[in-house]
Amino acid sequence: MAIGSTISDVLPLGSRLNELGRLEVGGCDTIELAREFGTPAYIVAEDDLRARARAFRQAGADAGRPDLQVLFASKAFPCTAVMALFAEEGLHCDVASAGELHLALAAGFEPERIVMHGNAKSVAELQMALRERVGLIVIDNFDEIERLRRLIEAGYGPLDAPGPGATLGQRPPEAPAGAAARPQEVLLRVTPDVRGQTHEKISTGQANSKFGFSVADVPEAVRRIERVQGLSLQGIHVHIGSQLTELAPFERAVAEVARLAPTIGECAIWDLGGGLGVRYLEAQPAPPPIEDYVRALLDAVRDPAQAGAGRLPLSEDGSAGGGATGAPPRRLMIEPGRSLTANGCVTLYTVESVKRNVSTWVAVDGGMSDNLRPMLYGARYEAHIADRPGGETECVLAGKHCESGDVIVAQALLDDPREGDIVLTPATGAYGYAMANNYNGVLRAPVVFCRDGDARLVVRRDTLDDLTARDVR
Ligand SMILES: Cc1ncc(COP(=O)(O)O)c(C=O)c1O
């Protein structure tokens, strides 16, 4: 299925130029949106997110695994309304902190549809995950196994013994009447030493990663988990990185999971993480479509030897050689984040000033407080004036913050930009809102959902009082 707009693939599905020559997103005129909701603002085309969620699920069915569980990696856009939309679309949810778990529950995900991640889960976060009975906890390191053992022995979680009060101010962990004891199901996060081509700051599959167990440590991790009464090891998790635009590294990662599976007894679940890249600029080559990505993963699951050509199965101690690849997993999971949300959202700004020195500086009312990615890892975006898209004046689209590096688009091509223009940057739906901050006391931007010409505010803008709301006087 082709997802995109008639103007540019980087804009949300259904975007168009209306009769007034203005860009329209989700059927709404962006100039009108700026007037009604102010700027900066994240504008989300609801239908775009839904189409991508459906594309992932359909791709699983088309490739012979209608049971493929698609988890929304909520870190990409951790907003209750976005998460609720994906819950409605039948997705599951990946969370990586107590805060994201709280949001997922508020958004309506049943606990069993939630998977808890994190390389540094606090005791309080593990307590919360156990108490809420999340579907799976993905164990990242040996200390976490110990922490879980201590918590379960202390009465938190799955064995339903009454335990000490909760520390996150939520309900205490007493067993519901009649609840049966059941172990907490867990996965082991493994770093398979597979690298894809992406920015080093979002690469996670390499041997020297802060995430997960190295392959050599897997057998020992399995032994230790098996000794904890109350934990049930169900399988393996891998996530090799983000914004990957080639399929081969994903396939190699699947092959590595298949090699490891026999060391995990009955390895029922393979969670293959997220990472599919998106297009931020029209000029960039298109990444593989969702359908091709899912099919490649599922083909690799069916025939891992082919996918990982050349590597030998693992022996008992985790080193290469010996052993056999196991049965295919009973449950398959993937965790897309960026590819579900990035292109479904644009950010609207107002031009505050245009200044010319060596460059033409177009300064807008947002920047690194609503989109940190250009500063964090040189991420590139396009920009368009909402009622004069296209253009040939090369400009620097600069943010309003007190850092020279606060540049949203280093080489924007705009049509004679002027003070008061509404500018939009496409493809800001992933890791923008998620990393929003109040630098310089700037108020975080609202989120507006648009569909069929109707716009509704789902997250309001910060107020000045929000800036002092946490002060203790
Ligand atoms: C464990 C895990 N799963 C899924 C994702 C989502 O990745 P992406 O947004 O690239 O699809 C991430 C991103 O960092 C992650 O760490």
The ligand as a Tripos MOL2 file, in Angstrom:
@<TRIPOS>MOLECULE
LIG
   16    16     1     0     0
SMALL
NO_CHARGES

@<TRIPOS>ATOM
      1 C1         13.8190   -1.5400   22.3780 C.3       1 LIG1
      2 C2         13.3470   -0.6370   21.2910 C.ar      1 LIG1
      3 N1         12.3220   -1.0400   20.5350 N.ar      1 LIG1
      4 C3         11.8320   -0.2610   19.5490 C.ar      1 LIG1
      5 C4         12.3740    0.9810   19.2840 C.ar      1 LIG1
      6 C5         11.7790    1.8030   18.1980 C.3       1 LIG1
      7 O1         12.6580    2.0700   17.1870 O.3       1 LIG1
      8 P1         12.1760    2.8530   15.9080 P.3       1 LIG1
      9 O2         11.5310    4.1020   16.3670 O.co2     1 LIG1
     10 O3         13.4290    3.0970   15.1660 O.co2     1 LIG1
     11 O4         11.2420    1.9660   15.1680 O.co2     1 LIG1
     12 C6         13.4600    1.4320   20.0430 C.ar      1 LIG1
     13 C7         14.0570    2.7370   19.7680 C.2       1 LIG1
     14 O5         15.0090    3.1780   20.2990 O.2       1 LIG1
     15 C8         13.9580    0.5950   21.0930 C.ar      1 LIG1
     16 O6         14.9770    0.9890   21.8540 O.3       1 LIG1
@<TRIPOS>BOND
     1     1     2 1
     2     2     3 ar
     3     2    15 ar
     4     3     4 ar
     5     4     5 ar
     6     5     6 1
     7     5    12 ar
     8     6     7 1
     9     7     8 1
    10     8     9 2
    11     8    10 1
    12     8    11 1
    13    12    13 1
    14    12    15 ar
    15    13    14 2
    16    15    16 1
@<TRIPOS>SUBSTRUCTURE
     1 LIG1         1 GROUP 0 **** ****
